[in-house]
Amino acid sequence: MHYTNLQKGELNETGPLHVILVRHGQSINNVVEAEVGDTPEFYARRSTDPTLSALGHQQATLLGSRLGEQLREMAAAGKVQLTCSTMQRALQTAYPLAMALRQSVQVNPELVERHGFFRSTDVSSTGAKAARIPVAGPDREGIAKRFPSYDVALVPRLAEAMAEDEAMAEERAGRVAAALHAEAYHDGAERIVVIVSHCDFLGHLARALLTLNPRAADQIPSYFDLNNCATVHIALMRGGGGGKAAGKAKMGTAGGARLLHWNRTDHLAELLRSGIAWRNVTGQGATWARHGEGGTGMPPSYAESKVVETQFSRAIRGGAPSGSSMLSGGGCWGRSRADWLKVFLIWVLGMFMGAMTAFALTGEFGGPRIIAM
């Protein structure tokens, strides 16, 4: 599988393959799960191929604006490739970014959440999920009609009913990761691949890219949570960490992978963040964690600027390390700028009050006089 079908000539700049993983925007299924959690009601109400919610469209637009601005220069040089899952929520999420960068999106069935888009045939009163049947995924013509600018060559002509368990999904993620590592290994040109996909699959893919042992999850189950429209940055390094010197010295040498960030959502305001269903986590996490409401209806009370200010004030009261107060605190003589501003305002107010008192006593602003008898 080739992820770098770039059109604009030879790329001579060596460096890492930057893999940007993007979870789709909030879907109508995410809304239901935020409301009722991972319960029988959720499986009864969920759609097999949901669209984005109104909030999801807003998140996708903001993602396209921010990430599009960041990638514009690289995209203009032919160094960015966009690819996404065949599901509606991923197709819709990728669209604003594609418009911002003025390029097509490669639609790849390997990037779906699961190859079996399961519809429960029955859910017991105890919550146990009973027998399920695989549901056909989208076909090439259907996607091409809705997104005529997308590259649908990898999508089957006819919808196929597909089933897949967790182990098979893990294996599929391994194939995608292996293809990306092979690209980084054999082609030294620095470039960016943006993958718009789904939370569960992106967790599998991240493990595979970072060569974490997936079998450990059998002993200690783990879940790599992501907000809707969150980004993950993993750099697949060439030997020596990439760059011109390393590329020349160790061409063809594998350099491993580096996780540069996970669940980045600074392109979204706090109240526009969603995707981590707190009902599945339990507790009151959404009231302090920087993940937005998460569908709980509880606006986050956490304000990073206030916390930083509080920590800074404590450092001032406790005494800053010698020689560090003016550099780290932005003040001098152990005081911050805010402290000095308070002193100045108190001084100005004192002068004003003194002048007004003098005027009341003498009728002049010059202060009291000793009058000769």
HELIX and SHEET records of a PDB file:
HELIX    1   1 ILE A   28  VAL A   36  1                                   9    
HELIX    2   2 PRO A   40  ARG A   45  1                                   6    
HELIX    3   3 ALA A   54  ALA A   76  1                                  23    
HELIX    4   4 GLN A   88  LEU A  101  1                                  14    
HELIX    5   5 PRO A  109  LEU A  111  5                                   3    
HELIX    6   6 ARG A  140  ARG A  146  1                                   7    
HELIX    7   7 GLU A  166  HIS A  186  1                                  21    
HELIX    8   8 CYS A  199  LEU A  209  1                                  11    
HELIX    9   9 ALA A  216  GLN A  219  1                                   4    
HELIX   10  10 GLY A  239  GLY A  241  5                                   3    
HELIX   11  11 GLY A  243  ALA A  249  1                                   7    
HELIX   12  12 GLU A  270  LEU A  272  5                                   3    
HELIX   13  13 TRP A  278  VAL A  281  1                                   4    
HELIX   14  14 GLY A  285  THR A  287  5                                   3    
HELIX   15  15 GLU A  304  GLY A  318  1                                  15    
HELIX   16  16 SER A  325  GLY A  329  1                                   5    
HELIX   17  17 ARG A  337  THR A  362  1                                  26    
SHEET    1   A 6 GLN A 106  VAL A 107  0                                        
SHEET    2   A 6 VAL A  80  CYS A  84  1                                        
SHEET    3   A 6 ARG A 191  SER A 197  1                                        
SHEET    4   A 6 LEU A  17  ARG A  23  1                                        
SHEET    5   A 6 THR A 231  ARG A 238 -1                                        
SHEET    6   A 6 ALA A 254  ARG A 264 -1                                        
SHEET    1   B 2 ARG A 119  SER A 120  0                                        
SHEET    2   B 2 ARG A 132  ILE A 133 -1                                        
END                                                                             
